[in-house]
Amino acid sequence: MLTVGLLLQWALWAATPLPNLSRVEPLGGQAGTTVAVEFVGKDFGAVTGVRFDTADLEWLGAEESDAKSVKGTIRIAPGAALGPHRIQLLTAAGPTNTRLFNVHEFPALREVEPKQTIALQPQVIHGYLKGLADQDFYTFEARQGERWLFDLQSIERGGFLECSLWLYDEAGRELTYSEDQDEYLETPRLAVTFPKDGTYTLKVDQYRGPQGVSCDDNCGYQLQVSQLPVVSGMHPLGARPGQTYRVRISGEALEHTTGAYVRRSRGAEHYRLTFPYSMPVDGSDGGLLRVEATEVKASAKQVEASFVLPPEARPGLWRLFLVTKHGTAEAMSFEVDTDASSIDGLLTEKANRHTVQLTAGRPLHAWTLATQLGLPAIDTVLELWSAEGKLLAEHDDLMSGQGTVIGNPDSSLYYLPERTEAATLLVRDRTDRSGAAYSYRVHIASEAPSFQLLYEPEEATAVAGGEAEIEALLIKHPGFEKAVDVWVEGHPEAKGQFRADMHFGPSGDGDNINIPVVKLKLKLPAEAKGDYPVRLRGRAADGSGPVVEALSTLWIGPDGKRNDTRRPLPQPSIYVRTPDAR
C-alpha cells in the first residue's frame, strides 16, 4: 500500500519540470585542448556531471551554475575522433536531452561582435547569430593567387542555423556568394582563389524565412577556414568485409592528398537522418574500426585509394577521410554490407539500366543510397520497364522537402508483378545530369511496403514504481496504408494502434510534415533505477510484414517543428529516479 508520504513525494516529483538543454556554446573545440563551454537551457537544477559518447571527452567541472546556464571546462584528448559527439548534462532530476559537441583539428577562435579582424590562417571560428537582425563580419588580408576554403556548418554540427556567406573586396564590392553548400545542405561554403593582394571581408548572414525562426535558441555555427580540398563525389559507395575497397574520389584541390583512412561511423556522424530513411542506421558506437589506405594516387581533381577491409569489419555506415598536407578532409559515407544484390553505379550518361528478374505475385523493392550518404547533387529516379518497353512503375523521392525538413531525394520503388519476366530497372538523375559526382547504390529485395517507428521523447524521465508516458511516431513507406499495432515489450499495459487513414506526409503549408502519433503509458518497476531500456515495437494490424523496432533520435530544431533534422541514438530508455530526487 502506498503511504501518504510516498504519494506526496510522487506529487512533488510530477510537478518538477524536466531539465532541457537548448544549446552548447561553443559548438566544439580543437583536439588536444581544454575548452571553456556554456550550457544554456532551463530547469537544470542541481547539475551532477556531463555524459559524452566517448572517453576522449572529459568534463572537468562547473565554475558557475544556475537553472538556465552552466559554465565549465571540457578536456579533449589529442586523439579524439574528429567531428560531432553526443553530450548531455546530468542533473539530480535526470539527464537533459542530447546535443552535440564537435572536435576539430585547427585552432579555435571565438566570434567578437560586431566586427572582427582575423588572420587568414587555418582555424575554426565559433560564432552565434543572436536574433533575426544579427550578422557577423570578418576582415582579413589575403594574397593574390592563394586558395582558401570557408566552410560554414551549423546543422551538421548541432545547430539549426540556415545562413549565407558573402565575400567583399576592400571597396565593398561583392566578389562571390554562397547560400547553400549544394542542393541538399543549406549551409554555405566558399572556395576562393584571391584575385589580388588586399583587404577582404566575409559576411555571415542568416535565412529569414516566412516563419521567422528565432535564432535565440540554437543558432551557433562553426566557420572552418582552411586550404583543404573539396570532395564532390565518390565511387563506388559500397564495400564488402574481407575484401579490398577501391574507391575513386572526385573534387577540387586534391593534389596534396598524401593518405586516407576509413572508419565505421559513430552514432553522432549520421548527419541527416531524413524520413523515411533507407541507409543503414545504428546509433551505437561499437566496432569503430579504422582502416588505413594501402595505396593512394592523387591529382588535382581525383584521388584513387585502396583499403583492405578485414573480415570482422562491421556492416553499416562508414566514412572516408583524406589526409593532406593542409590537414584532414572529411569525404563522404559509404556502406559496408554483405548484400550480393546491391549495385554500385555511376551516371556517365543520361541513365543506367540494370536487369532484374520479376516473379509473378512476389513483391519487388528497389531503393537507392546517394544523397543519404552525402552525395551533393544527385537526385535519383527509379523506373521499372517491361521487356516490351512498358513503364511498370517509377519513383522519385522518398519524401518531398529539403533542408531541415525531413525530405529525402533518394528513391524507393515498390512493385507487385503480375507476370514472371526479365525487366529493366532504369536509374537516372531527376534532371538527367551525369558526371563523377553522380554515383549511387541500388538495393533490391523481395518485400512489400512497410513503415518505420520513432520513439519520443528522447529524454523521458519517470519515478520508480510510477508511470511513464511515451509517444510512438509512424513513418510510412510509399504505398503503405495499413493500420499498425504498437506495444512496449514486457509491458502488456502499454499498447495502441495507428489507424490506416492517419496521414504521414507534407502538411498544407508545405514546410512541415504530418507525423501520426500514438501515446502509450507504462508502469515502471519499483526497483528500476537509472537508464531503463525500452523496446517499442510495431506490426501491421493484419499480422502481415515484419515486426519493426522503434528508433530513438536526437532531434535538432526549434520547438514545434518535430520533423526537423535528426540523428539516431542508442537503445531507447527512460531515466528512472527515486521519488525524492529533484
SEVEXSE-40847 format. One record per residue (C-alpha): residue number from 1; residue in one letter; chain; x, y, z. Coordinates in Angstrom, 1 decimal, always signed. Example, Ala and Ser with C-alpha at 12.3 -4.5 7.8 and 13.67 -1.06 7.14 Angstrom:
2
i/aa/ch/X/Y/Z
1/A/A/+12.3/-4.5/+7.8
2/S/A/+13.7/-1.1/+7.1
END
This chain:
582
i/aa/ch/X/Y/Z
1/M/A/+0.0/+0.0/+0.0
2/L/A/+1.3/+3.5/-0.9
3/T/A/+1.9/+5.7/+2.1
4/V/A/+0.8/+9.4/+2.2
5/G/A/+4.4/+10.4/+2.3
6/L/A/+5.3/+8.5/-0.8
7/L/A/+2.2/+9.9/-2.6
8/L/A/+3.4/+13.4/-1.7
9/Q/A/+6.9/+12.7/-2.9
10/W/A/+5.5/+11.5/-6.3
11/A/A/+3.3/+14.6/-6.5
12/L/A/+6.3/+16.8/-5.9
13/W/A/+8.3/+14.9/-8.5
14/A/A/+5.5/+15.2/-11.0
15/A/A/+5.4/+19.0/-10.5
16/T/A/+9.2/+19.3/-11.0
17/P/A/+9.9/+20.5/-14.6
18/L/A/+12.4/+18.4/-16.6
19/P/A/+15.8/+19.9/-17.5
20/N/A/+16.1/+21.0/-21.1
21/L/A/+19.4/+21.8/-22.9
22/S/A/+18.9/+24.3/-25.8
23/R/A/+22.5/+24.8/-26.9
24/V/A/+26.2/+24.4/-26.2
25/E/A/+28.5/+27.4/-26.7
26/P/A/+30.9/+27.0/-28.5
27/L/A/+29.9/+24.0/-30.6
28/G/A/+33.2/+22.4/-30.1
29/G/A/+37.0/+22.7/-29.8
30/Q/A/+40.4/+21.6/-31.0
31/A/A/+41.7/+18.2/-30.3
32/G/A/+44.3/+18.2/-27.5
33/T/A/+43.0/+21.3/-25.8
34/T/A/+40.7/+22.3/-23.0
35/V/A/+37.6/+24.4/-23.9
36/A/A/+35.5/+26.7/-21.7
37/V/A/+31.9/+26.0/-22.5
38/E/A/+28.4/+27.2/-21.5
39/F/A/+25.3/+25.0/-21.5
40/V/A/+22.1/+27.1/-22.0
41/G/A/+18.6/+25.8/-21.3
42/K/A/+16.1/+25.7/-18.5
43/D/A/+15.3/+23.9/-15.2
44/F/A/+18.8/+22.5/-14.8
45/G/A/+18.5/+22.2/-11.0
46/A/A/+21.5/+20.5/-9.4
47/V/A/+24.0/+19.5/-12.1
48/T/A/+25.9/+16.4/-11.2
49/G/A/+28.0/+15.9/-14.3
50/V/A/+28.2/+15.6/-18.1
51/R/A/+27.8/+12.5/-20.2
52/F/A/+29.6/+12.0/-23.6
53/D/A/+29.6/+9.2/-26.1
54/T/A/+33.4/+8.8/-25.8
55/A/A/+36.0/+8.6/-23.1
56/D/A/+38.1/+11.1/-25.2
57/L/A/+36.0/+14.0/-23.9
58/E/A/+36.2/+14.8/-20.2
59/W/A/+34.1/+17.2/-18.1
60/L/A/+36.5/+19.0/-15.7
61/G/A/+33.7/+20.5/-13.6
62/A/A/+31.4/+23.6/-13.4
63/E/A/+32.6/+27.1/-12.4
64/E/A/+29.2/+28.7/-12.5
65/S/A/+25.7/+27.2/-12.4
66/D/A/+22.1/+28.2/-12.2
67/A/A/+18.8/+27.0/-13.6
68/K/A/+19.4/+28.3/-17.1
69/S/A/+23.2/+28.2/-17.5
70/V/A/+26.1/+26.0/-16.6
71/K/A/+29.7/+27.2/-17.3
72/G/A/+32.6/+24.8/-17.1
73/T/A/+35.5/+23.2/-19.0
74/I/A/+35.9/+20.2/-21.3
75/R/A/+39.2/+18.4/-21.9
76/I/A/+39.6/+17.0/-25.4
77/A/A/+42.1/+14.2/-25.9
78/P/A/+44.7/+14.7/-28.6
79/G/A/+43.5/+11.5/-30.4
80/A/A/+39.8/+12.3/-30.2
81/A/A/+37.8/+11.4/-33.3
82/L/A/+37.2/+14.5/-35.5
83/G/A/+33.5/+15.5/-35.9
84/P/A/+30.4/+15.6/-33.7
85/H/A/+30.0/+13.8/-30.4
86/R/A/+26.9/+13.4/-28.2
87/I/A/+26.7/+15.3/-24.9
88/Q/A/+24.2/+15.5/-22.1
89/L/A/+24.0/+17.4/-18.8
90/L/A/+23.3/+15.1/-15.8
91/T/A/+21.2/+16.6/-13.1
92/A/A/+19.5/+15.4/-9.9
93/A/A/+16.2/+15.3/-11.8
94/G/A/+17.7/+13.2/-14.6
95/P/A/+19.7/+13.8/-17.8
96/T/A/+18.9/+16.6/-20.2
97/N/A/+18.1/+16.0/-23.9
98/T/A/+21.2/+15.3/-26.1
99/R/A/+23.1/+18.0/-28.0
100/L/A/+26.4/+17.8/-29.9
101/F/A/+29.9/+18.9/-29.2
102/N/A/+32.4/+18.8/-32.1
103/V/A/+36.1/+18.1/-32.3
104/H/A/+38.2/+19.7/-35.0
105/E/A/+41.9/+19.8/-35.8
106/F/A/+42.5/+23.5/-36.3
107/P/A/+42.9/+26.2/-33.6
108/A/A/+39.6/+27.7/-32.3
109/L/A/+38.7/+31.3/-32.3
110/R/A/+35.6/+32.8/-30.7
111/E/A/+33.5/+35.4/-32.5
112/V/A/+33.6/+39.0/-31.4
113/E/A/+30.7/+41.4/-32.0
114/P/A/+30.0/+43.3/-34.1
115/K/A/+33.0/+43.1/-36.5
116/Q/A/+36.3/+41.3/-36.2
117/T/A/+39.7/+41.4/-37.8
118/I/A/+41.3/+37.9/-38.2
119/A/A/+44.5/+36.5/-39.6
120/L/A/+43.9/+34.4/-42.7
121/Q/A/+45.2/+31.0/-41.4
122/P/A/+43.7/+27.6/-40.7
123/Q/A/+41.3/+27.9/-37.9
124/V/A/+37.7/+27.3/-36.8
125/I/A/+35.7/+30.4/-35.8
126/H/A/+32.8/+29.6/-33.4
127/G/A/+30.1/+32.1/-33.9
128/Y/A/+26.4/+32.7/-32.9
129/L/A/+23.7/+34.7/-34.6
130/K/A/+21.6/+36.2/-31.9
131/G/A/+18.2/+37.2/-33.1
132/L/A/+16.9/+37.8/-36.6
133/A/A/+18.9/+41.0/-37.1
134/D/A/+22.3/+39.7/-36.3
135/Q/A/+25.1/+39.5/-38.9
136/D/A/+28.8/+38.7/-38.4
137/F/A/+31.7/+40.3/-40.3
138/Y/A/+35.3/+39.0/-40.5
139/T/A/+38.0/+41.2/-42.2
140/F/A/+41.4/+39.8/-43.2
141/E/A/+44.4/+40.3/-45.5
142/A/A/+44.8/+37.9/-48.5
143/R/A/+47.5/+37.4/-51.1
144/Q/A/+47.0/+37.1/-54.8
145/G/A/+46.7/+33.5/-56.1
146/E/A/+46.1/+31.9/-52.8
147/R/A/+43.2/+29.4/-52.5
148/W/A/+41.2/+29.4/-49.2
149/L/A/+38.1/+27.4/-48.2
150/F/A/+35.5/+29.0/-46.0
151/D/A/+33.2/+26.2/-44.8
152/L/A/+30.3/+27.2/-42.5
153/Q/A/+28.5/+24.4/-40.7
154/S/A/+25.6/+24.5/-38.2
155/I/A/+23.0/+21.8/-38.9
156/E/A/+25.8/+19.3/-39.4
157/R/A/+27.3/+20.3/-36.1
158/G/A/+24.3/+20.5/-33.8
159/G/A/+22.7/+23.9/-34.5
160/F/A/+19.8/+24.8/-36.7
161/L/A/+21.0/+27.9/-38.4
162/E/A/+20.4/+28.4/-42.1
163/C/A/+22.7/+31.1/-43.4
164/S/A/+24.8/+32.6/-46.3
165/L/A/+28.3/+33.7/-46.9
166/W/A/+29.3/+36.9/-48.8
167/L/A/+32.8/+38.0/-49.7
168/Y/A/+33.6/+41.6/-50.4
169/D/A/+36.7/+43.4/-51.5
170/E/A/+38.1/+46.5/-49.7
171/A/A/+35.9/+48.8/-51.8
172/G/A/+32.8/+46.9/-50.6
173/R/A/+32.1/+45.2/-53.9
174/E/A/+30.6/+41.7/-53.8
175/L/A/+33.1/+39.1/-55.2
176/T/A/+31.2/+35.9/-54.5
177/Y/A/+28.3/+34.5/-52.5
178/S/A/+27.0/+31.1/-51.3
179/E/A/+23.7/+30.3/-49.6
180/D/A/+23.7/+26.5/-49.9
181/Q/A/+26.6/+24.2/-50.0
182/D/A/+24.8/+22.1/-52.6
183/E/A/+21.3/+21.1/-53.5
184/Y/A/+20.7/+19.3/-50.1
185/L/A/+22.8/+21.0/-47.5
186/E/A/+21.6/+24.5/-46.7
187/T/A/+24.8/+25.8/-45.0
188/P/A/+27.2/+27.6/-47.3
189/R/A/+30.8/+27.0/-48.5
190/L/A/+33.1/+29.3/-50.5
191/A/A/+36.3/+28.1/-52.2
192/V/A/+38.2/+31.3/-53.2
193/T/A/+41.4/+32.0/-55.2
194/F/A/+42.0/+35.6/-54.4
195/P/A/+42.5/+37.9/-57.5
196/K/A/+45.0/+40.2/-55.9
197/D/A/+46.6/+41.3/-52.6
198/G/A/+44.3/+43.2/-50.4
199/T/A/+41.8/+43.5/-47.6
200/Y/A/+38.7/+41.4/-47.8
201/T/A/+35.6/+41.0/-45.6
202/L/A/+33.5/+37.9/-45.1
203/K/A/+29.9/+38.4/-44.0
204/V/A/+27.8/+35.7/-42.3
205/D/A/+24.1/+36.3/-42.6
206/Q/A/+21.0/+34.2/-41.9
207/Y/A/+18.0/+33.0/-43.7
208/R/A/+14.9/+34.9/-42.6
209/G/A/+12.0/+32.7/-43.8
210/P/A/+8.3/+33.2/-43.6
211/Q/A/+8.1/+31.5/-40.2
212/G/A/+10.8/+33.7/-38.8
213/V/A/+12.5/+31.0/-36.7
214/S/A/+14.2/+32.7/-33.8
215/C/A/+18.0/+32.3/-33.6
216/D/A/+18.0/+32.9/-29.9
217/D/A/+17.7/+29.2/-29.2
218/N/A/+20.4/+27.2/-31.0
219/C/A/+21.9/+29.2/-33.9
220/G/A/+25.6/+28.6/-33.4
221/Y/A/+28.0/+27.8/-36.2
222/Q/A/+31.5/+26.7/-37.0
223/L/A/+33.3/+28.6/-39.7
224/Q/A/+36.3/+26.5/-40.8
225/V/A/+38.9/+28.4/-42.6
226/S/A/+41.5/+26.2/-44.3
227/Q/A/+43.2/+25.2/-47.6
228/L/A/+41.6/+21.7/-47.6
229/P/A/+40.2/+20.2/-50.8
230/V/A/+36.5/+19.9/-51.6
231/V/A/+35.1/+16.4/-52.2
232/S/A/+32.2/+16.3/-54.6
233/G/A/+31.9/+12.6/-55.4
234/M/A/+32.9/+9.0/-54.5
235/H/A/+32.5/+5.8/-56.4
236/P/A/+31.7/+3.1/-55.5
237/L/A/+29.5/+3.7/-52.5
238/G/A/+29.7/+0.1/-51.2
239/A/A/+32.3/-2.3/-49.9
240/R/A/+32.4/-5.9/-48.5
241/P/A/+34.0/-7.2/-45.3
242/G/A/+37.1/-9.2/-46.0
243/Q/A/+37.7/-7.6/-49.5
244/T/A/+39.6/-4.7/-51.0
245/Y/A/+37.7/-1.5/-51.3
246/R/A/+39.0/+0.5/-54.3
247/V/A/+37.4/+3.9/-54.4
248/R/A/+37.7/+7.0/-56.7
249/I/A/+37.2/+10.4/-55.1
250/S/A/+36.4/+13.4/-57.2
251/G/A/+36.6/+17.1/-56.3
252/E/A/+39.0/+20.1/-56.4
253/A/A/+42.4/+20.8/-54.9
254/L/A/+43.0/+17.1/-54.3
255/E/A/+46.6/+17.1/-55.5
256/H/A/+48.0/+17.5/-52.0
257/T/A/+46.4/+14.3/-50.7
258/T/A/+49.1/+12.0/-49.1
259/G/A/+46.9/+9.4/-47.4
260/A/A/+43.4/+8.2/-46.5
261/Y/A/+41.5/+6.2/-44.0
262/V/A/+38.0/+4.8/-43.5
263/R/A/+36.2/+4.3/-40.2
264/R/A/+32.9/+2.9/-39.2
265/S/A/+30.7/+5.9/-38.5
266/R/A/+30.0/+6.9/-34.9
267/G/A/+26.3/+7.4/-34.0
268/A/A/+26.7/+11.2/-34.0
269/E/A/+28.0/+11.2/-37.5
270/H/A/+24.7/+10.3/-39.1
271/Y/A/+24.4/+13.9/-40.2
272/R/A/+21.0/+13.8/-41.9
273/L/A/+18.6/+11.0/-40.7
274/T/A/+15.7/+12.0/-43.0
275/F/A/+12.4/+10.2/-43.1
276/P/A/+11.7/+7.7/-44.5
277/Y/A/+15.3/+6.6/-44.5
278/S/A/+16.9/+3.7/-46.3
279/M/A/+20.5/+3.9/-45.2
280/P/A/+21.8/+1.5/-42.5
281/V/A/+21.2/+3.2/-39.2
282/D/A/+22.9/+2.4/-36.0
283/G/A/+23.1/+4.9/-33.1
284/S/A/+25.7/+2.8/-31.2
285/D/A/+29.4/+3.4/-31.1
286/G/A/+30.6/-0.2/-31.2
287/G/A/+33.1/-1.7/-33.6
288/L/A/+34.7/+1.6/-34.6
289/L/A/+37.4/+0.0/-36.7
290/R/A/+39.8/+2.3/-38.5
291/V/A/+41.5/+1.1/-41.7
292/E/A/+44.4/+2.9/-43.4
293/A/A/+44.7/+3.1/-47.2
294/T/A/+47.3/+0.7/-48.7
295/E/A/+47.6/+2.8/-51.8
296/V/A/+46.8/+6.5/-52.7
297/K/A/+47.2/+8.2/-56.1
298/A/A/+46.3/+11.9/-56.2
299/S/A/+45.8/+14.5/-58.9
300/A/A/+44.1/+17.9/-58.8
301/K/A/+40.6/+16.5/-59.4
302/Q/A/+40.8/+12.9/-58.4
303/V/A/+42.1/+10.5/-55.8
304/E/A/+42.3/+6.8/-56.1
305/A/A/+42.6/+4.8/-52.9
306/S/A/+42.6/+1.2/-51.8
307/F/A/+41.6/-0.3/-48.4
308/V/A/+41.7/-3.9/-47.3
309/L/A/+38.7/-4.4/-45.1
310/P/A/+39.2/-7.2/-42.6
311/P/A/+36.6/-9.9/-42.3
312/E/A/+35.5/-8.5/-38.9
313/A/A/+34.6/-5.1/-40.5
314/R/A/+31.2/-4.5/-39.1
315/P/A/+28.4/-3.8/-41.7
316/G/A/+26.8/-0.4/-41.7
317/L/A/+27.6/+3.2/-42.4
318/W/A/+31.3/+4.0/-42.8
319/R/A/+33.1/+7.3/-43.5
320/L/A/+36.2/+8.2/-45.6
321/F/A/+38.8/+10.8/-44.7
322/L/A/+41.6/+12.2/-46.8
323/V/A/+45.0/+13.1/-45.2
324/T/A/+46.5/+16.1/-47.0
325/K/A/+49.4/+18.5/-46.3
326/H/A/+46.8/+21.1/-45.3
327/G/A/+45.0/+18.8/-42.8
328/T/A/+42.4/+16.1/-42.7
329/A/A/+39.4/+16.4/-45.1
330/E/A/+36.2/+14.6/-44.5
331/A/A/+34.8/+13.0/-47.6
332/M/A/+31.5/+11.1/-47.7
333/S/A/+29.8/+8.0/-46.3
334/F/A/+29.7/+4.6/-47.9
335/E/A/+28.1/+1.3/-46.9
336/V/A/+29.8/-1.9/-45.8
337/D/A/+27.5/-4.9/-46.3
338/T/A/+27.2/-8.5/-47.5
339/D/A/+24.2/-7.9/-49.8
340/A/A/+25.0/-9.6/-53.1
341/S/A/+22.1/-7.9/-54.8
342/S/A/+23.5/-4.4/-54.3
343/I/A/+24.6/-2.5/-57.4
344/D/A/+27.1/+0.4/-57.4
345/G/A/+26.5/+2.7/-60.4
346/L/A/+27.8/+5.9/-61.8
347/L/A/+25.9/+8.1/-64.2
348/T/A/+28.4/+8.8/-67.0
349/E/A/+25.4/+9.3/-69.4
350/K/A/+21.7/+10.2/-69.1
351/A/A/+20.7/+6.9/-67.5
352/N/A/+21.9/+3.4/-66.5
353/R/A/+19.9/+0.2/-67.0
354/H/A/+20.1/-2.9/-64.8
355/T/A/+18.3/-6.2/-65.5
356/V/A/+16.0/-7.5/-62.7
357/Q/A/+14.1/-10.8/-62.6
358/L/A/+10.4/-10.4/-61.7
359/T/A/+8.3/-13.3/-60.4
360/A/A/+4.5/-13.1/-60.5
361/G/A/+3.0/-12.4/-57.2
362/R/A/+6.3/-11.8/-55.5
363/P/A/+6.8/-8.1/-54.4
364/L/A/+9.9/-6.2/-55.6
365/H/A/+11.5/-3.4/-53.7
366/A/A/+14.4/-1.4/-55.2
367/W/A/+15.9/+1.6/-53.4
368/T/A/+18.8/+4.0/-53.8
369/L/A/+21.5/+5.3/-51.5
370/A/A/+23.1/+8.5/-52.7
371/T/A/+22.0/+11.8/-51.0
372/Q/A/+21.8/+10.0/-47.7
373/L/A/+25.5/+9.1/-48.0
374/G/A/+26.5/+12.8/-48.7
375/L/A/+26.5/+12.9/-52.5
376/P/A/+25.9/+16.7/-53.0
377/A/A/+24.0/+16.8/-56.3
378/I/A/+22.3/+13.6/-57.5
379/D/A/+18.5/+13.2/-57.1
380/T/A/+17.8/+9.7/-58.2
381/V/A/+14.7/+8.5/-60.1
382/L/A/+13.9/+4.8/-60.5
383/E/A/+11.9/+3.4/-63.4
384/L/A/+10.9/-0.2/-64.0
385/W/A/+10.3/-1.2/-67.6
386/S/A/+8.9/-4.4/-69.1
387/A/A/+10.7/-6.3/-71.9
388/E/A/+8.2/-4.8/-74.3
389/G/A/+9.1/-1.2/-73.3
390/K/A/+6.1/-0.6/-71.0
391/L/A/+6.6/+1.5/-67.9
392/L/A/+5.6/-0.7/-65.0
393/A/A/+6.4/+1.6/-62.0
394/E/A/+8.5/+4.6/-61.1
395/H/A/+9.6/+6.5/-58.0
396/D/A/+11.4/+9.8/-57.4
397/D/A/+11.7/+11.0/-53.8
398/L/A/+11.2/+9.1/-50.5
399/M/A/+9.7/+12.4/-49.3
400/S/A/+9.4/+15.8/-50.7
401/G/A/+11.1/+18.7/-48.9
402/Q/A/+14.7/+19.8/-48.3
403/G/A/+16.9/+21.4/-45.8
404/T/A/+15.9/+20.9/-42.2
405/V/A/+12.6/+19.5/-43.3
406/I/A/+12.8/+15.7/-43.5
407/G/A/+12.7/+15.4/-47.2
408/N/A/+14.8/+12.6/-48.9
409/P/A/+15.7/+12.8/-52.6
410/D/A/+16.7/+9.1/-52.7
411/S/A/+14.2/+6.7/-54.2
412/S/A/+12.3/+3.7/-53.1
413/L/A/+10.2/+1.7/-55.7
414/Y/A/+7.7/-1.0/-54.8
415/Y/A/+6.0/-3.2/-57.4
416/L/A/+3.9/-6.3/-57.3
417/P/A/+4.5/-8.2/-60.6
418/E/A/+1.5/-9.7/-62.4
419/R/A/+3.8/-12.0/-64.5
420/T/A/+7.2/-13.5/-64.4
421/E/A/+9.7/-11.8/-66.7
422/A/A/+13.1/-10.1/-67.0
423/A/A/+12.6/-6.4/-66.6
424/T/A/+14.8/-3.3/-66.7
425/L/A/+15.5/-1.1/-63.8
426/L/A/+16.5/+2.4/-65.1
427/V/A/+18.4/+4.8/-62.8
428/R/A/+18.7/+8.4/-63.7
429/D/A/+19.1/+11.8/-62.1
430/R/A/+15.8/+13.8/-61.9
431/T/A/+17.2/+16.5/-64.4
432/D/A/+19.3/+13.9/-66.4
433/R/A/+22.6/+15.2/-65.1
434/S/A/+25.7/+13.0/-65.1
435/G/A/+29.4/+13.0/-64.2
436/A/A/+31.9/+12.0/-61.5
437/A/A/+29.6/+13.3/-58.7
438/Y/A/+26.6/+11.3/-59.8
439/S/A/+27.3/+8.0/-58.1
440/Y/A/+24.5/+5.8/-56.5
441/R/A/+23.9/+2.5/-54.8
442/V/A/+20.8/+0.3/-55.5
443/H/A/+19.5/-2.5/-53.3
444/I/A/+16.9/-5.0/-54.5
445/A/A/+14.8/-7.2/-52.2
446/S/A/+11.5/-9.1/-52.2
447/E/A/+9.4/-7.1/-49.7
448/A/A/+6.2/-5.1/-49.6
449/P/A/+5.9/-1.5/-48.3
450/S/A/+6.2/-1.2/-44.6
451/F/A/+6.9/+1.5/-42.0
452/Q/A/+9.4/+2.9/-39.5
453/L/A/+8.8/+3.9/-35.9
454/L/A/+10.3/+6.7/-33.8
455/Y/A/+10.3/+6.8/-30.0
456/E/A/+9.8/+10.1/-28.1
457/P/A/+10.7/+11.9/-26.0
458/E/A/+14.4/+11.1/-26.2
459/E/A/+14.9/+12.3/-22.6
460/A/A/+11.9/+10.7/-20.9
461/T/A/+12.1/+10.6/-17.1
462/A/A/+9.9/+8.8/-14.6
463/V/A/+9.9/+7.8/-11.0
464/A/A/+10.5/+4.3/-9.7
465/G/A/+7.2/+2.4/-9.4
466/G/A/+5.3/+5.2/-11.2
467/E/A/+4.0/+5.7/-14.8
468/A/A/+5.8/+7.0/-17.8
469/E/A/+4.2/+8.3/-21.0
470/I/A/+6.0/+7.9/-24.3
471/E/A/+5.0/+8.5/-27.9
472/A/A/+5.2/+6.3/-30.9
473/L/A/+5.6/+8.2/-34.3
474/L/A/+4.7/+6.4/-37.5
475/I/A/+6.8/+6.9/-40.6
476/K/A/+5.1/+5.3/-43.6
477/H/A/+6.9/+3.9/-46.6
478/P/A/+5.5/+4.8/-50.0
479/G/A/+2.4/+2.8/-50.7
480/F/A/+1.8/+1.6/-47.1
481/E/A/-1.7/+2.3/-45.9
482/K/A/-2.5/-0.3/-43.2
483/A/A/-3.4/+0.0/-39.5
484/V/A/-0.4/-0.6/-37.2
485/D/A/-0.4/-2.1/-33.7
486/V/A/+2.3/-0.8/-31.4
487/W/A/+3.4/-2.1/-28.0
488/V/A/+6.2/-1.9/-25.4
489/E/A/+8.0/-5.3/-24.9
490/G/A/+7.4/-6.6/-21.4
491/H/A/+4.6/-4.1/-20.7
492/P/A/+1.2/-5.5/-21.7
493/E/A/-0.5/-2.3/-20.5
494/A/A/+1.5/-0.2/-23.0
495/K/A/-0.2/-0.8/-26.4
496/G/A/-2.0/+1.2/-29.0
497/Q/A/-2.9/+1.4/-32.7
498/F/A/-2.4/+3.7/-35.6
499/R/A/-5.5/+3.9/-37.9
500/A/A/-4.9/+3.1/-41.6
501/D/A/-6.2/+6.6/-42.5
502/M/A/-3.7/+8.5/-40.3
503/H/A/-1.7/+10.8/-42.7
504/F/A/+2.1/+10.9/-42.9
505/G/A/+3.4/+13.4/-45.4
506/P/A/+3.6/+17.1/-46.2
507/S/A/+1.3/+19.4/-44.4
508/G/A/-0.8/+22.2/-46.0
509/D/A/+1.9/+24.8/-45.6
510/G/A/+4.5/+22.6/-47.3
511/D/A/+7.0/+23.5/-44.6
512/N/A/+6.2/+20.8/-42.1
513/I/A/+5.4/+17.1/-42.2
514/N/A/+2.4/+15.5/-40.6
515/I/A/+3.6/+12.5/-38.5
516/P/A/+0.9/+10.3/-36.8
517/V/A/+1.4/+9.9/-33.0
518/V/A/+0.1/+7.3/-30.5
519/K/A/+0.7/+7.8/-26.8
520/L/A/+1.5/+4.9/-24.6
521/K/A/+1.7/+4.6/-20.8
522/L/A/+3.8/+2.0/-19.0
523/K/A/+4.4/+1.3/-15.3
524/L/A/+7.9/+1.3/-14.1
525/P/A/+9.1/-1.4/-11.7
526/A/A/+9.7/-0.2/-8.1
527/E/A/+13.2/-1.5/-8.2
528/A/A/+14.1/+0.3/-11.5
529/K/A/+16.9/+2.8/-11.3
530/G/A/+18.8/+5.0/-13.8
531/D/A/+18.6/+4.2/-17.5
532/Y/A/+15.7/+1.7/-18.0
533/P/A/+15.8/+0.2/-21.6
534/V/A/+12.6/+0.3/-23.6
535/R/A/+11.8/-1.7/-26.7
536/L/A/+8.9/-0.1/-28.6
537/R/A/+7.7/-2.3/-31.5
538/G/A/+5.0/-2.4/-34.1
539/R/A/+3.5/-4.5/-36.8
540/A/A/+0.7/-4.2/-39.4
541/A/A/-2.6/-4.9/-37.6
542/D/A/-3.4/-7.7/-40.0
543/G/A/-0.3/-9.6/-39.0
544/S/A/+1.5/-9.2/-42.2
545/G/A/+5.0/-7.9/-42.7
546/P/A/+7.9/-7.6/-40.3
547/V/A/+7.9/-6.6/-36.6
548/V/A/+9.5/-3.1/-36.6
549/E/A/+11.5/-1.8/-33.7
550/A/A/+11.3/+1.9/-32.8
551/L/A/+14.4/+4.1/-33.1
552/S/A/+15.2/+6.9/-30.6
553/T/A/+16.6/+10.1/-32.2
554/L/A/+18.5/+13.2/-31.3
555/W/A/+16.2/+16.0/-32.7
556/I/A/+17.8/+19.3/-33.7
557/G/A/+15.3/+22.0/-34.3
558/P/A/+13.2/+24.7/-32.7
559/D/A/+10.2/+23.8/-30.6
560/G/A/+7.1/+22.7/-32.5
561/K/A/+9.0/+21.6/-35.6
562/R/A/+9.4/+17.9/-34.8
563/N/A/+10.1/+16.9/-38.4
564/D/A/+13.5/+18.7/-38.4
565/T/A/+16.9/+17.2/-38.7
566/R/A/+17.5/+14.1/-36.5
567/R/A/+20.3/+11.6/-35.7
568/P/A/+19.9/+8.1/-34.4
569/L/A/+20.5/+7.4/-30.7
570/P/A/+21.4/+4.1/-29.0
571/Q/A/+18.8/+1.9/-27.3
572/P/A/+15.8/+4.0/-26.2
573/S/A/+15.5/+4.3/-22.4
574/I/A/+13.6/+6.0/-19.7
575/Y/A/+15.6/+7.6/-16.9
576/V/A/+14.2/+6.3/-13.6
577/R/A/+14.8/+8.3/-10.4
578/T/A/+13.7/+7.9/-6.8
579/P/A/+10.6/+9.9/-5.8
580/D/A/+12.6/+12.3/-3.6
581/A/A/+15.1/+13.3/-6.4
582/R/A/+14.5/+16.9/-7.5
END
